[in-house]
Amino acid sequence: MFKVCIDPGHGGSDRSNRGPSCYVEADGVLAISKYLKEELESTGQFQAILTRDRDKTLTLTERGRIAARNKVDLFISQHTNAGPKGAGGTEVYYSVDIPGDRELAAKLSAAVAQVLGIQDRGAKTSESTRYPGEDYYTVIDKAQDGGVPHVLLIESAFHSNPDEERLLLQDENLRKIAQAQAKVICEFFGVQYSQQANVYIVQSGDTLWGIAQKFKTTVEEIVKLNSISNPSLIHPGQELIVGSIEVDKVQPAPQPENGDEKVRELQHILNMLHITDTNGKVLVEDGLYGPATTSAVKKFQGIAGIQVDGSAGPQTMGVIKQILAMPVTKRGSKGAVVRYIQFRVGVGIDGIFGPKTEAIVKKFQSANGLVADGIVGSKTWKELIG
Ligand SMILES: [Zn+2]
């Protein structure tokens, strides 16, 4: 487990950094920080600590010390920039005392600039003129002096630039910034990262158009992700994969041949896992990798929070294997297996086994005549699978 400290800059009595219209840096960077925490923790490999999780005053020294005290592997302070008219782009500062972070800083800068479509100003470092050998930025200096091995400060965009302020005012872009950062951080620590796929359960009265609006996506995207044949036919209780997954960039894994025994086995497993096709139908175990099987695989991938491409590649088979191993899962557990359990017991899918999931698991256990201890052990697993 890696520990990361995310520091949303400013806040509390320090809310004066603003864009020309209505963007407030303290709020924008708090949103980015919360998203980054979510993205990193969704991998099950990170614990992310926020220096503040609300609008609160914190000194720069306190921020650096929080990171040092928690002995984190990485500290990253989140900011947006201000500068002369026309200035724009992303830049990332690293500590003068940790020159090895230059590459990580450069990658972060490039990734964020790319998702926003703005200039990549690259990796920078800034030495104090008063104290040569020390960092100009207090927050970097304190974290580094406190022994944090990797210390960064990111300026994701220029809020002083009206075009970039417009980008920062869209919540969707703040999420994209966090995802771009998460991807680079995961790569740095050798952790596999895939953007979270959201699963939405259709409520009565919903339309695809309304759902698309709600998740800031398009009807076409939802239709494509879920292999829906008739967009006017959705029904309450149907699970839909929503959210912006870069479908086109996914390299589909080689699919087993049609009529294959392996496909039949996959269909059998999906049936055991209660993963139905997009119309809620149990799969026919015919060994043919057609639209129904593809849609069931996509649904499973959405539930597991892995890349949704409809092909049963190594990542998908890996998660299936994890589930079939029926690991003891309880309060505090995280990741794809928890997501699957949440899907089966019918609680919001976030991959974190918290009090709400525990309560629903207990209910599920009682309903199935098991000891309601909230721990998913072999007996509960046997009710969930098969
Ligand atoms: Zn700032």
Residues whose N, C-alpha, C, O or C-beta is under 5 A from the ligand:
A	BS01	ZN	G9 H79 T80
